[in-house]
Amino acid sequence: MRAETGRAIARDVLIRVEVGAYSNIVLPQILRDSKLDGRDRAFVTDLVYGTLRRRRSLDHLLALVSDRPVDRLDAPVRAALRLGAYQLVSGVPAHAAVSETVEVAPLRARGYVNAALRKLARLGPPWPWPDGADTESLAVRLSYPDWIVQRLRDELGPDDGRAALEAGNEAPRVTLRPNPERTSSAALATELQAEGVHVEPGRLVGDALVVRGIGDPARLAAVADGRATPQDQASQAVVQLLDPQPGETVVDLAAAPGGKATATGERVGGAGRVVAIDLRAGRAALVAAAARRLRLHQVFPVVADGTAPPVRAASADRVLVDAPCTGLGVLGRRADARFRVAPSDVEPLAALQRELLRAAGQLVRSGGVVVYSVCTLTGEETIGIDEWTARALPELVATTRPGPPWRPRGRGALLLPQDAGTDGMYVLRLVRQPS
């Protein structure tokens, strides 16, 4: 392929994200429809996700060389400038980063894009980042909104907060979950290695396989025919903590896109059932598609409100509340999310999390298990939920929590993204006491 073709695809994805598309959905779709080879797909993926993660940092540099505010430029011009700036700070030779990016800029703006990027190329490296220790300077250097930097430094401490932010700028590892009904971890590892894939055992979940050199996981035969599922180890660990047993009935109150629901289905087996609830039909369809791929007839997607589920009280052996959240633990995986979430989102999400837990308490039988999990790090959505549960739902008593690298937090446990090279996650395991 010509190098500019990949840049043109990256430009188009960036423009679509600006008008509301999610990069982790639109980019794989476009790449699957393209004729690019594996190397070029990897190049485009790095361009898109890297540019999205580094947006604030790139805009800081572009403001130094442009006579027009970046946010007032037309979207195609802005996308081209950011793509070029990202390549420059990533070490792409200036002649390629500039000239080949100019080719994907609008014809009328190519002179402007060329001049701005050439001027930027002369500024570094080293690049003129703000060097202060204040929140804004750190936020510009690490490319986050100020409020996320301040929140994580306040709640995790300056060192752990910064490490979590830095981890969010790393490309996430690809991890596979073997389907125990169809294969084993050892057999899957042997198959992948025979295909030239680099495989490592998971550090957090023993059966998990961390893989490199595969490109799009959906193209793997093991994934396509349902013998494996891409799923981060932190999410796999949530299902381990839920510990569903063969033949049990489990309710997942916020199931889409289906990773934890299908992992649960693999464990309960054909004699069990997983009621996988999601509010939106389109998202419930994702759960259904995942279950079909894995041949899990015991997973039943249901379109319903998880705070008022159409399930008989005290009928579930286990209930999973993998609640909607601010997602501050998965910012590396969801490259554009850091600029979508706002501080005003925290309390409404915490209110929803409380209502989902209240519903879970009504669904689970005496002696049954409820697991609450969120892929975020804010106090309101972690220890705040734990404290509310202790007051409002005393019949749900906290029990086993995972050990290191998980960190005790209230009655639950917190996993920071830097602790095991995974997503950040909070978990709270509860058991319903007899009435």
C-alpha positions in Angstrom: 0.0 0.0 0.0 1.0 3.6 -0.3 2.0 5.1 3.1 -0.6 7.9 2.7 -3.4 5.4 2.4 -3.0 4.4 6.0 -2.8 8.0 7.0 -6.0 8.7 5.1 -7.8 6.0 7.0 -6.5 7.3 10.3 -7.7 10.8 9.3 -11.2 9.6 8.5 -11.4 7.7 11.9 -10.3 10.8 13.8 -13.0 12.9 12.0 -15.7 10.3 12.8 -14.6 10.3 16.5 -15.0 14.0 16.7 -18.7 13.7 15.7 -19.4 11.1 18.3 -18.1 7.7 17.0 -16.2 5.5 19.4 -12.7 4.7 18.2 -12.7 1.1 19.6 -15.8 0.4 17.5 -15.3 2.3 14.3 -11.5 1.6 13.7 -11.8 -2.2 13.8 -14.8 -2.1 11.5 -12.9 0.0 9.0 -9.8 -2.1 9.2 -11.7 -5.3 8.6 -13.2 -3.9 5.5 -9.9 -2.6 4.2 -7.3 -4.5 2.1 -4.4 -3.5 4.4 -1.9 -6.1 5.5 -1.1 -6.8 9.1 1.8 -4.3 9.3 -0.2 -1.5 7.8 -3.2 -2.2 10.1 -0.8 -1.9 13.1 0.5 1.4 11.7 -3.0 2.8 11.4 -4.0 1.5 14.8 -1.0 3.3 16.4 -1.8 6.5 14.5 -5.4 6.6 15.6 -5.1 5.6 19.2 -1.8 7.4 19.8 -3.2 10.6 18.3 -6.4 10.3 20.4 -4.5 9.7 23.6 -2.0 12.5 23.0 -4.6 15.0 21.8 -4.1 17.6 24.5 -0.3 17.4 24.3 -0.4 17.7 20.6 -2.7 20.7 20.7 -0.3 22.4 23.1 2.5 22.0 20.5 0.4 23.0 17.6 -0.7 26.2 19.4 3.0 27.2 19.4 3.3 27.0 15.6 -0.2 27.9 14.4 -1.7 31.3 14.1 -5.2 29.8 14.4 -6.7 28.1 17.5 -6.7 24.3 16.8 -10.3 23.9 18.0 -11.5 26.5 15.4 -10.1 24.7 12.4 -12.1 22.5 10.1 -12.2 18.9 11.4 -10.2 17.5 8.4 -7.5 20.1 8.9 -7.4 19.5 12.6 -7.1 15.8 12.1 -4.2 16.1 9.7 -2.3 18.5 12.0 -2.7 16.2 15.0 -1.7 13.1 12.9 1.5 14.9 11.8 2.3 16.2 15.3 1.8 12.7 16.8 4.2 11.2 14.3 6.8 13.9 15.0 6.7 13.4 18.8 6.8 9.6 18.2 10.1 9.8 16.3 8.8 9.4 12.7 11.4 11.1 10.5 10.2 14.7 9.7 10.2 14.2 6.0 7.7 11.4 6.2 5.6 12.8 9.1 5.2 16.1 7.3 5.1 15.4 3.5 3.0 12.2 3.7 0.5 13.8 6.2 0.2 16.9 4.0 -1.1 14.6 1.3 -4.2 13.6 3.4 -5.0 17.2 4.3 -7.7 19.1 2.3 -6.2 20.4 -0.9 -7.1 24.0 0.1 -5.3 23.7 3.4 -2.1 21.8 2.4 0.1 24.9 2.4 -1.0 25.8 5.9 -0.6 22.2 7.2 2.8 21.9 5.6 4.0 25.2 7.1 2.7 24.4 10.6 4.2 20.9 10.7 7.6 22.0 9.3 7.7 24.7 12.0 6.8 22.1 14.6 9.5 19.7 13.4 12.1 22.4 14.1 11.0 22.8 17.8 12.1 19.3 18.9 13.1 17.0 20.2 13.3 17.8 23.0 9.8 19.1 22.9 8.8 22.3 24.7 6.4 20.8 27.3 5.4 22.8 30.3 7.8 21.7 33.1 5.9 22.8 36.2 4.7 20.4 38.9 1.2 22.0 39.0 -1.9 20.0 37.8 -2.2 21.9 34.5 1.4 21.4 33.4 1.2 17.7 34.2 -2.1 17.4 32.5 -0.6 18.9 29.3 2.5 16.7 29.4 0.4 13.5 30.0 -2.5 14.6 27.8 -5.5 14.5 30.2 -8.2 16.9 31.3 -7.1 18.8 34.5 -9.8 17.2 36.6 -8.7 13.6 36.0 -5.1 14.4 36.9 -6.2 16.2 40.0 -8.7 13.5 41.0 -6.2 10.6 40.7 -3.4 12.5 42.4 -5.7 13.4 45.3 -7.2 9.9 45.7 -4.3 7.7 44.9 -1.4 9.8 46.0 1.0 11.7 43.7 3.1 8.7 42.8 0.4 6.1 42.2 -1.8 8.7 40.6 0.9 9.7 38.1 1.8 6.0 37.4 -1.9 5.3 36.7 -2.0 8.2 34.3 1.2 7.1 32.5 -0.2 3.6 32.2 -3.2 5.0 30.5 -0.9 6.3 27.7 0.4 2.8 27.0 -1.1 0.6 24.3 -3.0 -2.1 26.1 -2.0 -5.7 25.9 -4.1 -8.2 24.1 -5.2 -11.1 26.3 -7.2 -14.1 25.4 -9.6 -16.1 27.6 -9.7 -19.8 26.5 -13.2 -21.3 26.3 -12.9 -24.3 28.7 -15.8 -26.0 26.9 -13.8 -26.1 23.7 -10.1 -26.0 24.6 -7.5 -25.5 27.3 -5.0 -22.8 28.0 -2.1 -25.1 27.1 -3.7 -26.3 23.9 -4.6 -22.8 22.8 -1.0 -21.6 23.6 0.4 -24.4 21.5 -1.9 -23.6 18.6 -1.0 -19.9 18.7 2.7 -20.5 19.0 2.5 -22.7 15.9 1.1 -19.7 14.1 4.0 -17.5 15.1 2.2 -15.7 17.9 4.2 -14.7 21.0 2.4 -16.1 24.0 2.9 -15.4 27.7 0.8 -16.7 30.7 -1.2 -14.1 32.5 0.2 -12.6 35.7 -3.2 -12.0 37.2 -5.2 -15.0 35.9 -3.3 -18.2 35.3 -5.4 -19.5 32.3 -5.2 -16.1 30.5 -2.8 -15.8 27.6 -1.1 -12.5 26.8 -0.4 -12.4 23.1 1.7 -10.2 20.8 1.9 -10.0 17.1 -1.6 -11.0 16.2 -3.1 -7.8 14.8 -6.8 -7.9 15.0 -7.8 -10.6 17.5 -11.0 -11.3 15.6 -8.9 -12.7 12.7 -7.6 -15.5 14.8 -9.2 -18.9 14.0 -9.5 -19.6 17.7 -11.5 -16.4 18.3 -13.6 -16.7 15.1 -14.8 -20.2 15.9 -15.4 -19.6 19.6 -12.4 -21.3 21.3 -11.1 -18.0 22.7 -12.3 -14.5 23.6 -10.2 -11.3 23.8 -10.7 -10.1 27.4 -8.4 -8.2 29.8 -7.2 -10.1 32.8 -8.8 -7.7 35.2 -12.2 -8.5 33.7 -11.4 -12.2 33.8 -10.5 -11.8 37.5 -13.9 -10.4 38.2 -15.5 -13.6 37.0 -13.0 -15.6 39.1 -14.2 -13.7 42.2 -17.8 -14.3 41.3 -16.9 -18.0 41.1 -20.0 -19.4 39.3 -20.5 -23.1 39.7 -21.8 -25.7 37.2 -25.6 -25.7 37.1 -26.1 -22.4 38.8 -28.4 -19.5 37.8 -26.5 -16.2 37.5 -27.9 -12.8 36.7 -25.6 -10.1 35.0 -27.4 -6.8 35.5 -25.3 -4.8 33.0 -24.1 -7.4 30.6 -23.0 -5.7 27.4 -20.8 -6.3 25.5 -20.9 -9.7 27.0 -17.3 -10.6 28.1 -18.2 -11.4 31.7 -21.6 -12.9 30.8 -20.0 -15.4 28.4 -17.2 -16.1 30.8 -19.8 -16.9 33.4 -21.7 -19.0 30.9 -18.6 -21.1 30.2 -18.4 -21.9 34.0 -22.0 -22.7 34.7 -22.1 -25.1 31.8 -25.1 -26.4 29.9 -27.0 -27.2 33.1 -26.8 -23.6 34.3 -28.1 -20.4 32.9 -26.9 -16.8 32.7 -29.6 -14.1 32.5 -27.7 -11.3 30.7 -29.6 -8.0 31.1 -28.9 -4.8 29.3 -31.1 -1.7 28.9 -30.4 -1.1 25.1 -31.4 -3.6 22.5 -28.3 -2.9 20.4 -26.0 -3.7 23.3 -28.0 -6.8 24.2 -27.5 -7.9 20.6 -23.7 -7.8 21.2 -24.2 -10.2 24.1 -26.2 -12.5 21.9 -23.6 -12.4 19.2 -20.8 -13.3 21.6 -22.9 -16.2 23.0 -23.5 -17.5 19.5 -19.9 -17.4 18.6 -19.0 -19.3 21.8 -21.9 -21.7 21.4 -23.2 -20.9 24.8 -26.9 -21.7 24.7 -27.0 -21.1 28.5 -26.6 -17.4 28.1 -30.0 -15.6 27.7 -29.7 -11.9 26.7 -32.6 -9.8 28.0 -33.5 -6.2 27.1 -34.5 -4.7 30.4 -33.6 -2.1 33.1 -31.1 -3.7 35.4 -32.4 -1.5 38.3 -35.8 -3.2 37.9 -35.0 -6.6 36.3 -37.8 -9.0 35.2 -36.4 -11.8 37.4 -38.0 -13.4 40.4 -36.7 -12.3 43.8 -34.2 -14.5 45.6 -34.0 -16.8 42.5 -30.3 -16.2 41.6 -27.3 -18.1 43.0 -25.0 -15.2 42.0 -25.5 -11.7 40.7 -22.9 -9.7 38.9 -23.1 -5.9 39.0 -20.4 -4.8 36.5 -21.7 -1.3 36.6 -21.5 1.6 34.1 -18.9 3.9 35.4 -16.5 6.8 34.5 -14.0 4.3 33.1 -10.8 5.9 34.5 -9.2 2.5 34.7 -9.4 1.7 31.0 -8.3 5.0 29.4 -5.5 3.2 27.6 -7.9 0.9 26.0 -10.6 3.5 25.2 -8.3 6.1 23.7 -10.9 8.9 23.3 -12.8 8.3 26.6 -10.6 10.7 28.7 -12.0 13.7 26.7 -15.7 12.4 26.8 -16.1 11.9 30.6 -16.7 14.9 32.8 -16.6 15.4 36.6 -20.3 16.0 36.5 -20.8 12.3 35.4 -19.4 10.8 38.6 -22.4 11.3 40.9 -25.1 10.2 38.4 -23.1 7.1 37.7 -22.7 6.4 41.4 -26.4 6.8 41.9 -27.0 4.2 39.1 -24.5 1.9 40.7 -26.3 2.1 44.0 -29.6 1.2 42.4 -28.1 -1.7 40.5 -26.7 -3.1 43.8 -30.1 -2.6 45.5 -31.7 -4.7 42.7 -29.0 -7.3 43.1 -29.7 -7.6 46.8 -33.3 -8.5 46.0 -32.4 -11.0 43.3 -29.8 -13.1 45.1 -30.9 -16.1 47.3 -29.9 -16.5 50.9 -26.3 -17.5 51.0 -25.8 -16.3 47.4 -23.0 -14.1 46.1 -23.1 -10.6 44.7 -20.0 -9.1 43.0 -19.8 -5.4 42.3 -17.1 -4.3 39.9 -16.2 -1.1 38.1 -13.3 -0.3 35.7 -12.7 3.1 37.3 -10.7 4.6 40.2 -12.8 7.4 41.7 -13.6 7.3 45.4 -17.3 7.8 44.8 -17.6 4.7 42.6 -15.4 2.5 44.7 -15.1 2.9 48.4 -18.1 5.3 48.4 -20.2 2.5 47.0 -18.8 0.1 49.6 -19.7 2.5 52.4 -23.2 3.0 51.1 -23.8 -0.7 50.8 -22.7 -1.3 54.4 -25.3 1.2 55.5 -28.2 0.6 53.0 -27.9 -3.1 52.4 -26.7 -4.7 55.7 -27.9 -8.1 54.6 -25.1 -8.1 52.0 -22.0 -8.9 54.0 -18.5 -8.4 52.5 -16.4 -11.6 52.1 -13.3 -12.8 50.3 -11.3 -10.2 48.4 -8.4 -10.9 46.1 -4.8 -10.5 47.4 -1.9 -8.8 45.8 -1.4 -7.2 43.3 -4.9 -6.1 44.3 -4.9 -3.4 47.0 -7.3 -3.4 49.9 -9.8 -0.5 49.5 -12.6 -0.4 52.0 -14.1 -3.9 52.2 -13.2 -4.5 48.5 -10.0 -4.3 46.5 -8.5 -2.0 43.9 -6.2 -2.9 41.0 -4.3 0.0 39.5 -3.4 -0.4 35.8 0.3 -0.3 36.6 0.1 -3.1 39.2 -0.2 -6.0 36.7 -0.2 -4.4 33.2 -4.0 -4.7 33.1 -7.1 -2.4 33.2 -7.8 -0.7 36.4 -10.6 -2.3 38.4 -12.4 -2.2 41.7 -14.2 -5.3 43.1 -16.4 -5.9 46.1 -17.7 -9.4 46.9 -20.8 -9.8 49.1 -22.8 -12.7 50.5 -26.5 -12.5 51.3 -27.2 -13.4 54.9 -30.3 -15.4 55.9 -33.3 -13.2 56.7 
